[in-house]
Amino acid sequence: MPVKAVKPYSFPAKDTVDKFPAPLLYIGWDEHLMFCAPHCIPVPPTLPFKALISDILPGIYGYHPDFSQIDWSRVTWLKSGKPFHPDMEKSVAENGLKHKDVIRFCTPGLRGIKGSCS
Amino acid sequence: MDTQVKKLGLKERYAAMTRGLGWETTYQPMEKVYPYATYEGIKIHDWDKWVDPFRMTMDAYWKYQGEKEKKLYAVIDAFQQNNGFLGITDARYVNAVKLFIQGVSPLEYYAHRGFAQVGRHFVGEGLRVACQMQSLDEIRHYQTQTHAISTYNKYFNGMHHSLHWFDRVWYLSVPKSFFEDALTAGPFEYLTSISFSFEYVLTNLLFVPFMSGAAYNGDLATVTFGFSAQSDESRHMTLGIEAIKFMLEQDPDNVPIVQRWIDKWFWRGYRVLTLVGMMMDYMLPKRVMSWREAWEIYGEQNGRALFRDLARYGIREPKGWLDAIDGKDHISHQAWNTFYNYNAAAPFHTWVPTDEELDWLSAKYPNSFDQYYRPRLEFYREQHRAGNRFYNKTLPMLCTVCQIPMLFTEPGDPTTICYRETDYQGDKYHFCSDHCKEIFENEPEKYVQSWLPVHQIYQGNCFKPGVDPTQPGFDPLMAVFDYYDLDFGRDNLDFEGSEDQKHFAAWRGQALQNTV
């Protein structure tokens, strides 16, 4: 349903990819809601996916006592809520991630502070 | 002048001071003089059917408000001269006042502008006059709140740039975008959003908690402006319900339009009230009632009665109603956690509640607190004591519509964040709920323009002019705080160890003990 207006109503979108230094990626860690919300980070499309895990995630999630326990071979991923199987050797863009895509990772066996999903 | 004036009765005076002031234009056609009167699709056949039950006229308004304000300022003066701020329960309470002056008072000013605007654009004189008075009420409220709270600004941090913050700080984009959404709608939607959904359905959940919180915590200044505003609020609530009934009675075609607005604005208002829930459960050293209890009384019970009453017009409960009820066990805790995470970027303090307060929360939230929220608060406390206070340093993902970080969980599952998204013109847009998503999908052209603070920071629009982000050692977050005019280490961070805490302890000590 279009917006009702007295004149033609068309304004540019504020958050198109050209306005950012790099495309945005949203990322959330399931069942670890101590981090109150998923995060938003600009990620160069050429960054290898494995570098996301080794170089970027520790800075975001390293505070959590579960983080160092993660067995990355058992981690499952979701993209837009659907199963996602990233190729660690390929870049973020080659894994099909575009501006403002949202991914989540689930760490089996780890359920946050005292199992509270925090 | 030697004239014999017959004194008019209330009804006659109201007629003379409203209907008697209008006319049909002849130099210009009416539709050019009132260009926004019809485009929303609302059909009005007889503007004279608008009845103001208070029959307030401008002459009575000035007299009445003048008297009220005289009393209010006498109390504020007394509070200031007697260092009334020393009588509050605890300096933590002042953070509720900060939240109010930062996030609520600017809405009063927006409401003033909004009612001035729609008062100009409605055709019927009765409604125009009612909007004019509400517009004046709102600017008075903004002023009296500013004056009442100014005494705290002299002694505590976190209030010195409240308007500047309102236009910039991430969390204040929540109330700001809420109101700007209403201000940029047509006059009838504005009335539905502010007069009905906010003032009539939800205002008790805003004012009662803040004012009774103030009363319980010894804040006489805030209580007094609350009382002063209360008689205005009842007029505003009446305008809200009358406006809805007027639209619904004028034409059956209005019903679906009004219903969609009610769906939208109930949800938008409910999301803003998350901040109030957090204030009630965490920021008041002496608690009034829990958010859950307040929601049950002022939200659920009142709302049910209201929507039963409106059913005869074909109006049903807002779409988000059940999800709102589901949230009552969770949203205050989830919101406090968000501010605890990002307290470096918010100009008030957070803290972990005391053991006694944690027990109170456990008792008030038997279905959720011990299971989901207490463990992390205790973990935070341990870490803080060990010198490792948690601050989340990476910016959060926001909902495109309500602009709140994506902190809300799936209805029925408090362990999973609620993610919703939609594609529009080649881009993805994300939402915290089905209802924010539906609001977007009804008017995507509007919300693609959302000024989302996190995205604005990444676009480089939240640094002071002349700042060079390519300089070696550039710290983007500190540059953002500088742009905010947030005094790092004084306005923000944990209450424990704050200047507010130290000052209040020292001043109260001086007031209660002899000095040698």
Boltz contact constraints between the chains, C-beta under 6 A:
constraints:
  - contact:
      token1: [A, 1]
      token2: [B, 442]
      max_distance: 6.0
  - contact:
      token1: [A, 3]
      token2: [B, 443]
      max_distance: 6.0
  - contact:
      token1: [A, 3]
      token2: [B, 445]
      max_distance: 6.0
  - contact:
      token1: [A, 3]
      token2: [B, 446]
      max_distance: 6.0
  - contact:
      token1: [A, 4]
      token2: [B, 40]
      max_distance: 6.0
  - contact:
      token1: [A, 6]
      token2: [B, 39]
      max_distance: 6.0
  - contact:
      token1: [A, 9]
      token2: [B, 445]
      max_distance: 6.0
  - contact:
      token1: [A, 11]
      token2: [B, 449]
      max_distance: 6.0
  - contact:
      token1: [A, 13]
      token2: [B, 448]
      max_distance: 6.0
  - contact:
      token1: [A, 14]
      token2: [B, 449]
      max_distance: 6.0
  - contact:
      token1: [A, 15]
      token2: [B, 455]
      max_distance: 6.0
  - contact:
      token1: [A, 19]
      token2: [B, 459]
      max_distance: 6.0
  - contact:
      token1: [A, 20]
      token2: [B, 458]
      max_distance: 6.0
  - contact:
      token1: [A, 26]
      token2: [B, 397]
      max_distance: 6.0
  - contact:
      token1: [A, 31]
      token2: [B, 415]
      max_distance: 6.0
  - contact:
      token1: [A, 34]
      token2: [B, 376]
      max_distance: 6.0
  - contact:
      token1: [A, 36]
      token2: [B, 337]
      max_distance: 6.0
  - contact:
      token1: [A, 36]
      token2: [B, 338]
      max_distance: 6.0
  - contact:
      token1: [A, 36]
      token2: [B, 341]
      max_distance: 6.0
  - contact:
      token1: [A, 36]
      token2: [B, 407]
      max_distance: 6.0
  - contact:
      token1: [A, 37]
      token2: [B, 396]
      max_distance: 6.0
  - contact:
      token1: [A, 37]
      token2: [B, 397]
      max_distance: 6.0
  - contact:
      token1: [A, 37]
      token2: [B, 405]
      max_distance: 6.0
  - contact:
      token1: [A, 37]
      token2: [B, 406]
      max_distance: 6.0
  - contact:
      token1: [A, 37]
      token2: [B, 407]
      max_distance: 6.0
  - contact:
      token1: [A, 38]
      token2: [B, 397]
      max_distance: 6.0
  - contact:
      token1: [A, 38]
      token2: [B, 406]
      max_distance: 6.0
  - contact:
      token1: [A, 39]
      token2: [B, 394]
      max_distance: 6.0
  - contact:
      token1: [A, 40]
      token2: [B, 395]
      max_distance: 6.0
  - contact:
      token1: [A, 40]
      token2: [B, 397]
      max_distance: 6.0
  - contact:
      token1: [A, 40]
      token2: [B, 454]
      max_distance: 6.0
  - contact:
      token1: [A, 42]
      token2: [B, 458]
      max_distance: 6.0
  - contact:
      token1: [A, 60]
      token2: [B, 394]
      max_distance: 6.0
  - contact:
      token1: [A, 100]
      token2: [B, 428]
      max_distance: 6.0
  - contact:
      token1: [A, 113]
      token2: [B, 375]
      max_distance: 6.0
  - contact:
      token1: [A, 113]
      token2: [B, 376]
      max_distance: 6.0
  - contact:
      token1: [A, 113]
      token2: [B, 379]
      max_distance: 6.0
  - contact:
      token1: [A, 114]
      token2: [B, 375]
      max_distance: 6.0
  - contact:
      token1: [A, 116]
      token2: [B, 372]
      max_distance: 6.0
  - contact:
      token1: [A, 116]
      token2: [B, 375]
      max_distance: 6.0
  - contact:
      token1: [A, 117]
      token2: [B, 415]
      max_distance: 6.0
  - contact:
      token1: [A, 118]
      token2: [B, 375]
      max_distance: 6.0
  - contact:
      token1: [A, 118]
      token2: [B, 376]
      max_distance: 6.0
